Amino acid sequence: MQDYDKDNVTQELTDKLMPILESSDYTEDKMEKTSKAALGISNWTKAIIKYDKAMAVVKPKQIELAAAEEASAKAKKALDAANENLAKVEAAFAKLVKDLDDAQEKEAKLKAEKDNCEYKVDLANKLITGLAGEKVNWI
């Protein structure tokens, strides 16, 4: 009885046992009066049948659970791949933003340098224009 494969009880066996188990001659009191061994076998048989009935409900749910877990694993794998791609895109975006900031900073420095050069050229032109009349005095 300990090695009995309780997960593979056939419907044929269940159909044969049900009339016996439901019989008025197969009560716990009558089995106990017959013998302790008969009571033990009776209880074991009833337990196996109850287990089989319960597994008839549970097995489809276990199959559904396995399918759901498989679908969940696939979805998690897809999510991980999407998150990995997102991280790559965010890293590339951050690099582009840094490059833009660097370019804008360089542009601002070059503009300031250009403005400074234009200011100096303007001052030099004013100086040259102002000193143009002094050429006669120095010659």
C-alpha positions in Angstrom: 0.0 0.0 0.0 2.9 2.3 0.7 4.2 1.9 -2.9 0.8 2.3 -4.5 0.9 4.9 -7.3 -1.9 7.1 -6.0 -1.5 9.5 -8.9 -2.5 7.0 -11.5 -5.8 5.6 -10.3 -7.8 4.5 -13.3 -11.4 5.5 -13.8 -12.3 1.9 -14.3 -11.0 1.1 -10.8 -12.8 4.0 -9.3 -16.0 3.0 -11.0 -15.7 -0.6 -9.6 -14.9 0.7 -6.0 -17.6 3.4 -5.7 -20.6 1.0 -5.3 -18.6 -0.9 -2.7 -17.6 2.2 -0.8 -21.1 3.6 -0.9 -22.6 0.3 0.3 -24.2 0.1 3.7 -22.1 -2.9 4.5 -18.9 -0.8 4.1 -19.3 1.5 7.1 -16.5 2.2 9.5 -18.4 0.5 12.4 -18.8 -2.7 10.4 -15.2 -2.7 9.2 -14.0 -2.2 12.8 -16.1 -5.1 14.0 -14.8 -7.2 11.2 -11.1 -6.5 12.0 -8.7 -3.6 12.6 -6.9 -4.5 9.3 -10.2 -4.3 7.4 -10.8 -0.9 8.9 -7.3 0.3 7.9 -7.7 -1.0 4.4 -11.2 0.6 4.2 -9.9 4.0 5.3 -6.9 3.8 3.0 -9.2 2.9 0.0 -11.5 5.8 0.8 -8.6 8.2 1.2 -7.2 7.1 -2.2 -10.5 7.6 -3.9 -10.9 11.1 -2.2 -7.4 11.9 -3.3 -8.1 10.9 -6.9 -11.3 13.0 -6.9 -9.3 16.0 -5.5 -6.6 15.5 -8.1 -9.2 15.5 -10.8 -9.8 19.1 -9.9 -6.1 20.0 -9.0 -4.4 18.4 -12.1 -5.9 20.8 -14.6 -5.1 23.7 -12.3 -1.5 22.5 -12.1 -1.3 22.3 -15.8 -2.8 25.9 -16.1 -0.3 27.0 -13.4 2.6 25.5 -15.4 1.4 27.2 -18.6 1.0 30.5 -16.7 4.5 30.2 -15.2 5.9 29.5 -18.6 4.1 32.5 -20.1 5.3 34.6 -17.1 8.9 33.5 -17.7 8.7 34.4 -21.4 7.1 37.8 -20.5 9.9 38.4 -17.9 12.5 37.5 -20.4 11.0 40.0 -22.9 10.8 42.6 -20.1 14.4 42.1 -19.3 15.4 42.4 -22.9 13.3 45.6 -23.2 14.8 47.0 -20.0 18.3 46.2 -21.4 17.5 48.0 -24.6 16.0 50.9 -22.7 19.2 51.2 -20.6 21.3 51.3 -23.9 19.0 53.9 -25.4 19.2 56.0 -22.1 23.0 55.7 -22.1 23.1 56.8 -25.7 20.7 59.7 -25.0 22.8 60.8 -21.9 25.9 60.8 -24.2 24.1 62.9 -26.8 22.9 65.3 -24.1 26.5 65.6 -22.8 27.8 66.2 -26.3 25.1 68.8 -26.9 26.0 70.6 -23.6 29.7 70.5 -24.5 29.0 71.8 -28.0 26.8 74.6 -26.6 29.5 75.5 -24.1 32.2 75.6 -26.8 29.9 77.7 -29.0 29.4 80.2 -26.1 33.2 80.4 -25.6 33.8 80.9 -29.3 31.1 83.6 -29.5 32.6 85.4 -26.6 36.0 85.2 -28.2 34.6 86.5 -31.5 32.9 89.3 -29.7 36.1 90.2 -27.9 38.1 90.1 -31.2 35.4 92.3 -32.9 35.7 94.7 -29.9 39.5 94.8 -30.3 39.3 95.3 -34.1 36.8 98.2 -33.5 39.2 99.7 -30.9 42.1 99.3 -33.3 40.1 101.0 -36.1 39.2 103.9 -33.9 42.8 104.2 -32.8 44.0 104.1 -36.4 41.4 106.6 -37.4 42.2 108.9 -34.5 46.0 108.7 -35.3 45.5 109.3 -39.0 45.7 113.0 -38.6 48.9 112.7 -36.5 50.9 111.3 -39.4 51.7 114.8 -40.6 52.9 115.8 -37.2 55.4 112.9 -37.0 56.9 113.3 -40.4 
